[in-house]
């Protein structure tokens, strides 16, 4: 990699030193997202690189209940915009400019 990136997403249970080393790949102001449950994401406050811990609890019963609520019209998710993955940089620019509509944005894999 020849230049820093905005985000590093770590999905693997690596050693703490390996996770710390990922900070060097991220541009100032970027973020390291860590999904491993046994160690927190490091940060680099001097460069403004944030560490975020992201955990998901898979619960089939809870997901089924949400589907029932949606199907029954009791829960509504407002999708304001659908964006192909190729247009993700423009979506981020809109977000930075405060130009996103209210509601959720869905990123789709294709056009």
C-alpha positions as CSV (number, residue, x, y, z in Angstrom):
1,X,0.0,0.0,0.0
2,X,1.5,3.3,-1.1
3,X,-0.8,5.8,0.6
4,X,-3.0,5.9,3.7
5,X,-6.6,4.9,3.8
6,X,-9.6,6.4,5.5
7,X,-10.8,3.2,7.2
8,X,-9.3,-0.1,8.2
9,X,-11.8,-2.9,9.2
10,X,-10.2,-5.7,11.2
11,X,-12.2,-8.9,11.3
12,X,-9.5,-11.2,12.5
13,X,-8.4,-12.1,16.1
14,X,-4.8,-10.8,15.7
15,X,-2.1,-10.0,18.3
16,X,-2.4,-6.6,19.9
17,X,0.9,-5.5,18.2
18,X,-0.6,-6.4,14.8
19,X,-3.7,-4.4,15.5
20,X,-1.6,-1.4,16.7
21,X,0.4,-1.6,13.5
22,X,-2.7,-1.1,11.4
23,X,-2.9,2.5,12.8
24,X,0.0,3.4,10.5
25,X,-2.0,2.5,7.4
26,X,-4.7,5.1,8.3
27,X,-4.7,8.8,7.3
28,X,-5.0,11.4,10.0
29,X,-8.6,11.7,11.0
30,X,-9.4,8.2,9.9
31,X,-10.8,5.2,11.8
32,X,-9.8,1.7,12.8
33,X,-12.9,-0.5,13.2
34,X,-12.2,-3.7,15.2
35,X,-14.7,-6.6,15.5
36,X,-12.7,-8.9,17.8
37,X,-14.3,-9.1,21.2
38,X,-11.2,-9.8,23.3
39,X,-9.2,-6.5,22.8
40,X,-10.2,-2.9,22.2
41,X,-9.4,-1.0,19.1
42,X,-6.4,1.2,19.6
43,X,-6.4,5.0,18.8
44,X,-3.8,7.5,17.8
45,X,-5.0,10.7,19.4
46,X,-2.0,12.7,18.1
47,X,-3.1,12.0,14.5
48,X,-6.8,12.0,15.3
49,X,-7.3,8.3,14.3
50,X,-10.2,6.9,16.2
51,X,-10.6,3.3,17.3
52,X,-14.1,1.8,17.2
53,X,-15.1,-1.6,18.7
54,X,-18.0,-3.1,16.7
55,X,-19.8,-6.1,18.0
56,X,-22.9,-7.9,16.6
57,X,-25.1,-10.2,18.6
58,X,-26.7,-12.7,16.2
59,X,-30.1,-13.5,17.7
60,X,-32.5,-15.3,15.3
61,X,-35.5,-14.9,17.5
62,X,-34.9,-11.1,17.8
63,X,-34.4,-10.8,14.0
64,X,-37.6,-12.8,13.4
65,X,-39.5,-10.5,15.7
66,X,-38.2,-7.4,13.8
67,X,-39.4,-9.0,10.5
68,X,-42.8,-9.6,12.0
69,X,-43.0,-5.9,13.1
70,X,-42.0,-4.8,9.6
71,X,-44.4,-7.2,7.9
72,X,-47.2,-6.1,10.2
73,X,-46.6,-2.4,9.5
74,X,-45.6,-1.7,13.2
75,X,-42.0,-0.9,12.3
76,X,-41.0,1.1,9.3
77,X,-37.5,1.7,8.0
78,X,-37.4,4.8,5.8
79,X,-34.9,4.2,3.0
80,X,-34.1,7.7,1.6
81,X,-31.6,6.7,-0.9
82,X,-29.9,3.7,-2.6
83,X,-26.4,4.1,-3.8
84,X,-24.2,1.7,-5.8
85,X,-21.0,0.7,-4.1
86,X,-19.0,2.5,-6.8
87,X,-20.6,5.8,-5.7
88,X,-19.6,5.4,-2.1
89,X,-17.0,8.2,-2.3
90,X,-19.7,10.7,-3.4
91,X,-22.0,9.5,-0.6
92,X,-19.2,10.2,1.9
93,X,-18.7,13.6,0.4
94,X,-22.4,14.3,0.8
95,X,-22.3,13.2,4.4
96,X,-19.3,15.4,5.1
97,X,-21.2,18.3,3.5
98,X,-24.3,17.6,5.6
99,X,-26.3,16.9,2.4
100,X,-27.8,13.5,3.2
101,X,-31.6,13.3,3.4
102,X,-33.3,12.0,6.5
103,X,-33.7,8.2,6.5
104,X,-31.4,5.4,5.8
105,X,-29.0,5.0,2.9
106,X,-28.6,1.5,1.4
107,X,-25.4,0.7,-0.4
108,X,-25.9,-1.9,-3.1
109,X,-23.2,-4.1,-4.7
110,X,-24.1,-3.1,-8.3
111,X,-25.5,-0.4,-10.4
